[in-house]
Amino acid sequence: AADLNALTNAELQGLDLLAGHFNAFQIDGPRFADFTQVTVLRDPFARLVSSYRYARNMILTHGIEGTPQMRFAARASLAEYAFSVHGVQDRHGQLYNLGRIAGENPHDVRLSELLDRAKARLDRIDVGIAEDLDPFVQDLFIRHGMAAPEAMERLNTATPEDEGDGLLTMTERQYEALREIMAPDFELNEHARQVQQQRLGRPVTGLPPEAIRH
């Protein structure tokens, strides 16, 4: 974020691509009017698990100091992390990134309000979902006059150590409680899916609850 804010207008003129993890409000305004805004959303629960596993891997395998959030993940189960104050950012990260405005603490805003803002933004920009990424990327390249890329390899930075010790295990009751807390996040992901379907010329249908059960 600091690097993005530090770019001068002259430096921006020489750039064709800005890629990274930004809050949406950071790329609003006339400075970025010539850029096409693109975002990809991931299933919220998969994103939470991936972030948890990444934090554990970086602390326990690579020995970095990490943030308090990462250090807590390294000594907690997924359930403990997901329901903790440290897990809030990962539970609602996509809502926060798309829905917050400059100078605002997203923890002070109702999730329903962040959801409305985030949906409105997705309606204005190019959006894809990670679970159906290749058609989105191919369409994006073609619309911008480039040859469609080959299918992308799915990469995962996590290691399998967590799988055998029960750290990823949740009870049905825990999962349902988490699913209820994250309902706005799943609604945002479903909105993104429908926007992508519509823009790719596909029939737009809702998913039954079991289709997004993990």
C-alpha positions as CSV (number, residue, x, y, z in Angstrom):
1,A,0.0,0.0,0.0
2,A,2.8,2.4,0.9
3,D,4.5,1.7,-2.4
4,L,1.3,2.3,-4.3
5,N,0.7,5.6,-2.6
6,A,4.3,6.7,-3.2
7,L,4.0,6.4,-7.0
8,T,4.0,9.8,-8.7
9,N,1.8,10.6,-11.6
10,A,4.8,10.5,-13.9
11,E,5.7,7.0,-12.7
12,L,2.2,5.8,-13.2
13,Q,2.3,7.0,-16.9
14,G,5.1,4.5,-17.5
15,L,3.2,1.5,-16.0
16,D,0.9,-1.0,-17.8
17,L,0.1,-3.2,-14.8
18,L,-0.3,-2.7,-11.1
19,A,-0.8,-6.0,-9.3
20,G,-1.1,-6.8,-5.6
21,H,-3.3,-7.0,-2.6
22,F,-5.0,-3.5,-2.5
23,N,-7.9,-2.1,-0.7
24,A,-10.3,-1.0,-3.5
25,F,-10.4,2.6,-2.4
26,Q,-6.6,2.9,-3.0
27,I,-7.1,2.6,-6.8
28,D,-10.0,5.0,-7.1
29,G,-9.7,8.5,-8.4
30,P,-8.4,10.1,-11.5
31,R,-4.8,8.9,-11.1
32,F,-6.0,5.4,-12.0
33,A,-8.7,6.3,-14.5
34,D,-6.7,4.8,-17.4
35,F,-6.4,1.4,-15.7
36,T,-8.9,-1.4,-16.0
37,Q,-9.7,-2.6,-12.4
38,V,-9.6,-6.4,-12.1
39,T,-10.2,-8.6,-9.0
40,V,-10.5,-12.3,-8.3
41,L,-12.5,-13.6,-5.4
42,R,-12.0,-16.9,-3.7
43,D,-14.4,-19.1,-1.8
44,P,-14.3,-17.5,1.7
45,F,-13.8,-20.7,3.7
46,A,-11.1,-21.9,1.3
47,R,-9.4,-18.5,1.7
48,L,-9.6,-18.7,5.5
49,V,-8.1,-22.2,5.5
50,S,-5.3,-21.2,3.1
51,S,-4.3,-18.2,5.0
52,Y,-4.3,-20.2,8.3
53,R,-2.1,-22.9,6.7
54,Y,0.2,-20.3,5.0
55,A,0.8,-18.6,8.4
56,R,1.6,-21.9,10.1
57,N,4.0,-22.8,7.3
58,M,5.8,-19.5,7.3
59,I,6.3,-19.6,11.1
60,L,6.9,-23.3,11.7
61,T,8.8,-24.3,8.5
62,H,10.5,-21.1,7.5
63,G,11.0,-19.6,10.9
64,I,9.9,-16.1,10.2
65,E,8.9,-13.9,13.1
66,G,5.5,-13.0,11.5
67,T,2.7,-11.0,12.8
68,P,0.8,-11.7,16.0
69,Q,-2.0,-13.1,13.8
70,M,0.4,-15.5,12.2
71,R,2.0,-16.5,15.5
72,F,-1.4,-17.3,16.9
73,A,-2.2,-19.4,13.9
74,A,1.0,-21.3,14.4
75,R,-0.1,-22.5,17.9
76,A,-3.9,-22.8,17.4
77,S,-6.3,-25.2,15.6
78,L,-8.2,-23.9,12.6
79,A,-11.4,-23.6,14.7
80,E,-9.6,-21.7,17.4
81,Y,-8.1,-19.3,14.8
82,A,-11.3,-18.9,12.9
83,F,-13.3,-17.8,15.9
84,S,-10.6,-15.6,17.4
85,V,-9.9,-11.9,17.1
86,H,-6.9,-12.9,15.0
87,G,-9.1,-14.6,12.4
88,V,-11.5,-11.7,11.8
89,Q,-9.4,-10.3,8.9
90,D,-9.3,-13.6,7.2
91,R,-13.0,-14.3,7.8
92,H,-14.1,-11.1,6.2
93,G,-11.0,-10.0,4.2
94,Q,-12.7,-9.8,0.8
95,L,-15.5,-7.7,2.3
96,Y,-13.1,-5.4,3.9
97,N,-10.9,-5.0,0.8
98,L,-13.8,-4.2,-1.4
99,G,-16.2,-2.5,0.9
100,R,-14.2,-0.2,3.2
101,I,-13.5,3.5,2.4
102,A,-10.4,5.5,3.0
103,G,-9.7,6.2,6.7
104,E,-12.4,3.8,7.9
105,N,-11.9,1.0,10.4
106,P,-13.9,-1.9,8.8
107,H,-14.5,-3.3,12.3
108,D,-16.7,-0.3,13.0
109,V,-19.0,-0.9,10.0
110,R,-21.9,-3.4,9.8
111,L,-21.1,-6.3,7.5
112,S,-24.3,-5.7,5.6
113,E,-23.1,-2.2,4.7
114,L,-19.7,-3.5,3.6
115,L,-21.5,-6.1,1.6
116,D,-23.7,-3.5,-0.2
117,R,-20.6,-1.4,-1.1
118,A,-18.6,-4.4,-2.2
119,K,-21.4,-5.7,-4.5
120,A,-21.7,-2.2,-6.0
121,R,-18.0,-2.2,-6.8
122,L,-18.0,-5.6,-8.3
123,D,-20.8,-4.4,-10.7
124,R,-18.4,-1.7,-12.0
125,I,-15.2,-3.7,-12.5
126,D,-13.9,-6.9,-14.1
127,V,-14.4,-9.7,-11.6
128,G,-13.7,-13.4,-11.6
129,I,-13.8,-16.3,-9.1
130,A,-10.9,-18.5,-8.4
131,E,-13.0,-21.7,-8.8
132,D,-13.7,-20.8,-12.4
133,L,-10.6,-18.7,-13.3
134,D,-9.5,-19.8,-16.7
135,P,-12.6,-18.7,-18.7
136,F,-12.4,-15.3,-17.0
137,V,-8.7,-14.8,-17.7
138,Q,-9.1,-15.9,-21.3
139,D,-12.0,-13.5,-21.9
140,L,-10.0,-10.7,-20.2
141,F,-7.0,-11.2,-22.5
142,I,-9.1,-11.4,-25.6
143,R,-11.1,-8.3,-24.8
144,H,-7.8,-6.4,-24.4
145,G,-6.4,-7.6,-27.7
146,M,-4.1,-10.3,-26.5
147,A,-3.9,-14.0,-27.3
148,A,-5.7,-16.2,-24.8
149,P,-3.2,-17.7,-22.3
150,E,-2.9,-21.4,-21.6
151,A,-4.7,-23.0,-18.7
152,M,-3.0,-21.9,-15.5
153,E,-1.5,-24.3,-13.0
154,R,-3.1,-24.3,-9.6
155,L,-0.5,-23.5,-7.0
156,N,-0.7,-24.1,-3.2
157,T,1.9,-22.8,-0.8
158,A,0.6,-25.0,2.1
159,T,2.3,-28.1,3.4
160,P,0.5,-31.3,4.4
161,E,1.7,-31.4,8.0
162,D,-1.6,-30.0,9.3
163,E,-3.6,-32.8,7.6
164,G,-2.7,-35.6,10.0
165,D,-2.9,-34.0,13.4
166,G,-6.5,-32.9,13.4
167,L,-5.7,-29.1,13.4
168,L,-8.0,-28.6,10.3
169,T,-10.9,-30.6,11.7
170,M,-14.1,-28.8,12.7
171,T,-17.2,-30.2,14.2
172,E,-20.4,-29.8,12.3
173,R,-21.6,-27.4,14.9
174,Q,-18.5,-25.3,14.6
175,Y,-18.7,-25.2,10.8
176,E,-22.3,-24.2,10.9
177,A,-21.6,-21.4,13.4
178,L,-18.7,-20.2,11.2
179,R,-20.9,-20.4,8.1
180,E,-23.5,-18.2,9.8
181,I,-20.9,-15.6,10.8
182,M,-19.5,-15.6,7.3
183,A,-22.8,-15.5,5.5
184,P,-22.2,-12.0,4.0
185,D,-18.8,-13.2,2.7
186,F,-20.4,-16.2,0.9
187,E,-23.1,-13.9,-0.4
188,L,-20.4,-11.6,-1.9
189,N,-18.6,-14.6,-3.5
190,E,-21.9,-15.8,-5.0
191,H,-22.6,-12.3,-6.4
192,A,-19.1,-12.3,-8.0
193,R,-19.9,-15.7,-9.5
194,Q,-23.1,-14.4,-11.0
195,V,-21.4,-11.3,-12.4
196,Q,-18.8,-13.4,-14.0
197,Q,-21.4,-15.8,-15.5
198,Q,-23.4,-12.9,-16.9
199,R,-20.3,-11.2,-18.5
200,L,-19.2,-14.5,-20.0
201,G,-22.7,-14.9,-21.6
202,R,-23.6,-17.9,-19.4
203,P,-27.0,-18.6,-17.8
204,V,-27.0,-17.1,-14.3
205,T,-28.4,-19.5,-11.7
206,G,-28.2,-19.6,-8.0
207,L,-26.2,-22.3,-6.2
208,P,-28.1,-24.6,-3.8
209,P,-26.5,-24.5,-0.3
210,E,-25.0,-27.9,-0.7
211,A,-23.0,-26.8,-3.7
212,I,-20.9,-24.5,-1.5
213,R,-20.7,-26.7,1.5
214,H,-17.2,-27.6,2.7
